[in-house]
């Protein structure tokens, strides 16, 4: 996800120039020049102060207020769906199907599910009570955190902005929303949607880029939710530390995909292709590289070539279902990772369109440049292995724990062995990416791939404080813990034994 500029020849085959993906004048500088002045420090201070005052009225804590706001947000998403899809096409080249499935439709479904379950989620949860504090009962009450900052990424600008916002509203909070400056068309529609649905003291949108994000991070929030790169995540965490603000960091990493010799190769290839080349590979949980057993490597590579052609045609640049890279900097960075003599499929690119073909590389070594960073693009390196130690060596050589791991095998022992011995955020057996779709599973990273998790109830819980309450009976008042203690320690030892 890091913005890394690369210079010089990238070495890939380049297609003839074509029509630009975006209309002229729609880069971020032009968008900002047409907008009103970006908010200054005083204005941002005022936004946060008003939200804190509004939160303190207690209005957001009410069940009906939460439900009404979620319903209004869903109505807004439906109303602006066509504009959001057009913006996603403009910024990222996303097809309507992918835009609905992974962005607008996903958010609408999440709101529907949240509304159905919110009353149950809000109920205090009863837990056990220690013998030391009997008679009594113990419950966990879910209390909203307060004023939240949500910073969204460029790769799924709709879903990864509104999904945490849905959780924040469901938990009874207010929120300030900041989207990525790399997707200006999406940001403009999201701003319009938020400002038409919410009063700014409830949910506010702050436009801008690095300067405005820096001003926001200087504020005292009750919680910061950030999705992006580990590099920027560390900046967010350092800023939050100044106010001891808790953070949720959804970051990234080099997520391995392991294809064992007993895997159903046809299914594996179908699902790896879908997971890797969605959004032109700009997916934080996409397979970053494949480790395939040496016995089936050649068959796997051949099937990958055929499957890419089946999905995107002879010329993927003409496919309505294939996306584009977000900006020139990322385009150049990704192209620099492609070594022409290792190409199995793809390799073509078009700088004007920011197009990079779905690309598969073979004969990859750990010291190759493509293994030195998260790819975050449509390039899939393939390595082979003989035994599990080879797998552990490769995964262990990466600079951080992966956000996801995918295991293709029909053998339960193989599945369990790899799950137990590879540290990662979450993943799938015999699938790719789809664990993120299941709202019953918490989604998040571990170590440098992220802090905290959300989705479904886990999202509601993430934006809540779990308030522990012990309710003691008054019909009896046991003197065990009261002074003078005398010989009570004997009874205490017996109880605590």
ABEGO torsion letter per residue (X at the ends): XBBBBBBEBAGBBBBBBBBBABBBGABAAAAAAABBBBBBAAAAAAAAAAAAAAAAAGAAABAAAAAAAAAAAAAAAAAAAAAAAAAAAAAAGBBAAAAAAABAAAAAAAAAAAAAAAAAAABBBBBBBBAAAOBEBBBBBBBBAEBBBBBBBAABAAAAAAAAAAAAAAAGBBBBBBBBAABAAAAAAAAAAAAAABBAAABBBBBEBAAAAAAAAABBBABBBBBEBAAAAAAAAAAAAAAGBBBBBBBBEBBBBBBBAABBAAAAAAAAAAAAABGGGBBAABBABBBBBAAAAAAAAAAAAAAAAAAAEABAAABAABBBBABAAAAAAAAAABBAAABABEGBBBAAAGBBBBBBBBGBBAABAAAABBAGBABBBBBBBABAAAAAAAAAABABBBABBBBBBABAAAAAAAAAABBBABEBBGBBGAAAABAABBBEBBEAAEBEBBEEAAAAAAABBBBBBBBBBAABBBAAABOBAEAAAAAAAAAAX
